[in-house]
Amino acid sequence: MKAFNIEPLHTPSMEACRLRIDNLTKPLYSLAMLEKMAERMAGILAVPKPNHLKYGVFIVAADHLVDPLHNATEESPSLTTIQRFSEGRTATQGAAAKLEAPVYVVNVGLAQDTTAMPMIDTHIIKNDNSEAYTHTLRIDELDRALELGRFYADKLHDEGIEVVALGNIGEGAYIDALIATMAIIGADYELWLSEIRTMQESERFTVKQGLEYIQSFCEAHNTSYWSSLDFESRMSAVRNILAVAGGVDIAVLVGIILGAASHRMAIVFDNAITGAAILAAITIEPLVKDYVFPSALYDEPIHREQCRYLQLGPYLHYDLHIDEGLGATMGLSVIDAAMHMLNDMKTFVEAEVRAAEDGDGAVLQEDIK
């Protein structure tokens, strides 16, 4: 895997942005998260007053732990979802359209053939249809997935995308998100089993089957070894963890995240699957965390633990129970609101109002435009 060159946030731009925010005609710190978002976007883009950002939505599709022969004869939930995207009738696409954000959907491992759907990209990593899909990749397959993610990050950058929302489509993905998360964090899987109700994604894959699979996987791959590693050791082992426990879609997402950060692009995520990719990318390159914005709060244990571990607080509480990148896409609108605050609100000078003469404002506010 080639190295990703990820730089720190641009401090001078952040300081200049903060000065403008403090001089807007409002009480200091009264817009809370919007102020912090605007300041961090200035550091990401290395521009003191970012404006008119170009947004994009990138969704990776792959099935996990499904029987392709079964899916060949019965309707697959992931195929139904892909068809809705192909016809342009999803909530994600509706939300993206309000921001003029293009939506990219890439099939990297669905159990059913989607080549006839014109909107689906042809860069596909496929599993062997002769047996049930699994998550496990060889190291060379993992590196191919990471490079595919880099390829799409480069493509987004070439098209001028400055903020990308990430999403996923596919069956059984929460199992691999759980295993990858606990392996990277160093948690004991037995502590997670009591809250695994979210693994029941379809009638064909029950909670009981999920628990049995996790236990057999952990025993077969000696995940207790991963749990015993310190953070630095897990950081060096994360490629092996991803190959064994991640799934091809999570691996591609990791490549996109690393590539996007290397292009000074902001990244918005929402659920446990995109969260697992964020966690892995930050473990590989800790500076990635500066480029990441958590969006919607998903009320399930894996996502909550990822955010707790990364000390990232989601800012939308809509009780969503849908993947497909909807939560992350809605998160773009919050960043857009922060940009409107920064650019559309006037400073005291622009509004022809005197800056504060006493209190905290007297220290932080100046007569600036």
N, C-alpha and C positions, 0 to 999 in steps of 0.2 A: 504494500500500500504506500503510495506517495504521501509525503508529509503535506499537511495543510498549514499555510502561513496565516495565523490569526493574530491580529494586533490588538492592543488595549484600546479602550475608548479614547477619543480625542479630547483631552482635558480642556484645552483653551476654548474649544467650541462649547463645551458644557458650561464653562464658567460664564461665557458671554450670553448663552441662552438663559442661565439662571438669573443673571442681572436683569435681562428683559422681563422675565417672569415676575421678579420681585418688584418691578416698576409698572406692571399692569394695574389698571384701575380696579383693584379688588383688595380685600384684606389679605395680608401675607399668609401663604400656605393654605388658603381657603379652598383651592381646587385640588388639593391632596394628590391623588394618583395621577391625574391629568398633568400636573406640574412635573412629577417625577418622570412620566413617560416622555414628555416633550424634551426634558433635559437629557434623558438617556438617548433619545433619537438623535439629538444634536451630536452626542459623542459617537454614536454608531456611524452616522453619515459624515462626520467631521465637518459639519455646517452649523454655524451658530443659530440660524433661523430656518430650519427645514420647512418646506412648504410644497404643496401639490405633489404628494408622494404617489408613487405608482405601486399599487397593491396586486398581489397574485395569490391564488389558492392552488396548492399542489397535493393531490390525493394519490396514494399508492394502494394498489389492490392486490391481495393475495389471500388464499385460503390456508388454514392450518388444520391438520388432524381431521381431514374429511376424506371420505371414500369417493374417489372420482367416478367409479363405476356406478355407485348409488346416485351421484349427482347427474350422471348422464341420462338417467331415467326419470328423475324427479326434479321439480323446480328448485333451484338453489337460491337462497336468500341473497347471496352476493351477486348472482347473475341478474336477479330482479333489480337490485340497486344499480348495477352497471347500466342496465337498459334504461332506467330512469335518467341517469346522467347523460346517456347517449341521446336521449330525446329532449334534454334540457329542461326537465320538470322536477328539479329537486329544490328543497329549501336552501341548500348551500349555494346553488347557482343563483337563486333569487336574491339572497343576501349579497353575494359577490357583485351582482349586476348593479346594485345601488352605488357601489364604489368603483364601477367600471373596471373590476378586477377579473382578468381571465382565469378560467378554471382548467387546470391540467389534470387529467386522470391517466395513470399509467398502470397497466397490468403487468405485474412481475411474477405472478404465480397463482392465478385463479384456476380452479379445477375444470372449468368449462371454457371452451374456445370463444374468444370475443373478437377475433380478427375481422369479422364482418361489420363490426360497429365502427363507423368512420371516425369517431372522436377518440378512440382508444389508441394510444401510441404503440408502435410496433416493436419498441425495445422491450423484450419480454424475457425474463428468466423463468423457465418452466420446470416443474417437477416431472418425474416419471409417472405417467398415468397408469402404469401397471400395478401400482401399490398405493396405499393410503398416503396422503400428503403428510409430511412431517416438517418440523422446523429445522432439522439439523443440516448444516452446510459443511462442505469441505472448506479448508482455508482458502483455496484458490477461488471457490465459488463466493465466499464471503468477500474477498478482495474485488471480485468482479461486481458484486452488488454495491460495495462502497464506491467503486469507480463509476458505476452507473448513476449513483446519487450525485457524485461530483459533476458528471456530464450534465445532469439536469440543473444543478445549481449554476453552472456556467451558462446554460441556455437561458435561465431566468435572468441572470445578470446581463447577458447580451440583449435581452428584450427590455431592459430598463427597470425590472422589478426591484423595489427597494425594501418591501416588507412582504414576507410570504407566510401564509397560513397553511399549516400542515393537517392532513387528514388521512384516514384509512378506510378501506372497504375489505371485508372478508370474514369468513367463518372461523371460529375457534381461536381468534387472535389473542384473547385475554389470557389464555393459558400460557402462551409464550411470553407475553408481557409480564406476567407474574413471575415466571421462572427467571427471565433475564433480569428483572428488577431485584429480586431477592439475591441473585448471584452477585450482582454488581454492588448492592448495598452491603452484602454480607449477612443477610438475615436468615433465620432458621425457618424453613418452609412450614413446620408444624405450627408456628405462631400465626400463620396466615389462613389455615384451613377453616377456622370457624367463621370466617367472613367471605367465603368463596362463592356465595350465592350468585354473584355477577357472572360467573363462568357459564351459567346456563343460557346459552345463546340460541339454542334451537331444541326441538324435541329429539333430534337425532344425537344430541350431545348433552347428557345429563350432568348434574352436579356430581353425582356419585362416580360417573366415568371420569370426570375431570380430576377428582381427588385421587382415584386409583392411578390415573396416568401420572400425575405429579409425583406421587410416592414412588412409582416404578422408575420414573425418569431420574429422580434425585438419587435413588439407590444405584442405578446403572451408571450414572455419570459422576458420582461421588461429589455432590454439591456441598457436602459438609467440608470438603477441602477448600472450596471457594469461600465459604463462610468464615473459615479460620484465618484467611489472609487479611493483612492490614490494607489500608487504602492504597498505598503506593504499589503494593504487589498486585492488587486487583486492577489498578490502572494499567499495569504492564500486561495483565492477563485478559483484558477486556475483549480483545479480538477473538481469543479462544472462547470466551464466554458467549460472545455474539454468535459465533459459528455454531456452537452446540445448543444454545438456549434462545437465540433471538428470533429466527424466522427471516425469510428473505425480504419481506416488506420493511421490517424494523431495520435491517442492515442497509437497505437503500435509503431509508429516511435518515439514518446516521450520516451517510455520505452527503445527502442534501444539506443537512444541518451544518456539518463541518465546512462544506463548500460555500454555503450561503454566508456564514460568518467570515470566511476568508475574503469574501467580496464586500464586507461591511454591510451586509443585508440583515435586517431585523427578522426574527423568527417567532411566530405565534403558534402555540400548541394548545391542545385541550385535554384529551382523554389518556387512558393508561397506555395505549399502544404508542401514540406519539410521545407520551411521557417517557416510556422506556427508551425510545430513541434519543430523546433529549438527555436523559440520564447517562446513557452510554457515550454520547458525544462529549458531554462535559467531563466525564471520567477520562476520556482520551485527551481532550484539550480543555483545561479548566476555564480559559478565557471565553469559551463559548457562552458561559452563563451570562455575561454582560450583554449578549445579543438576543437573549431569550425573553419572551413575554408569555406567562401563563394566562389563558383566557378563562373559559368556563370551568366552574367547579362541578366535577362529576362525583356523585355520592356513591362511590365504591372504593374499597379499601386500597387497591393498588395505586390509583391516582392520588388518593389522599396521602399515602406513604411517600410517594415520589415527591410531591410538593413539600411535605414536611422535611424530608431528607435534604432537598435542595434549598429549603427556606425560601420558597417562592409561593406567594399567595395569589390564587386566581381572583379575578376582579368581576366576573359575571356569575351570579347565583340564580340560574334559571331552572334548576332541577332537570336538566336535559338528560335524555336517555337514548341518544342517537349518536352514531359515529359520523362518518362521511364528511368530517371537517367542518360541520356546522358551527360548533362552539368556537373554533379558531377563526372561522370567517366572521362571526359576529364580533370577535375580539378586534378585528381590523377596524371596525367602526369606532371603537373606543380610542384607538391610536389616532384615527382621523379626527375625532373630537378634540384630542390634545393638540393636534396641528392647527385646528380652527382657533382654539384658545390662544395659542402662541402668535398667530398671524392676524386674526380678526379683531381681537381685543386691542384697545389702545393703551399706550403708556400714559402716565400723567402729562408728559409734555405734549404728546400727540392729541390728547383730549383737552389741552390747555387748562390743566388742573395742577395746582401746586403739589409737589411731593410732600410727604409727612415731615413735620418739623420737630416732632418728639416721638417717644416710644421706639419700638423696634424698627418701624419704617424709616425713622430718621437716619439709622445706621445703614440700612440696606437699599433704600431708594434714592435715586439720583435723578436729576433733570436730563433724562436721555430720551432719544427717539428709538 
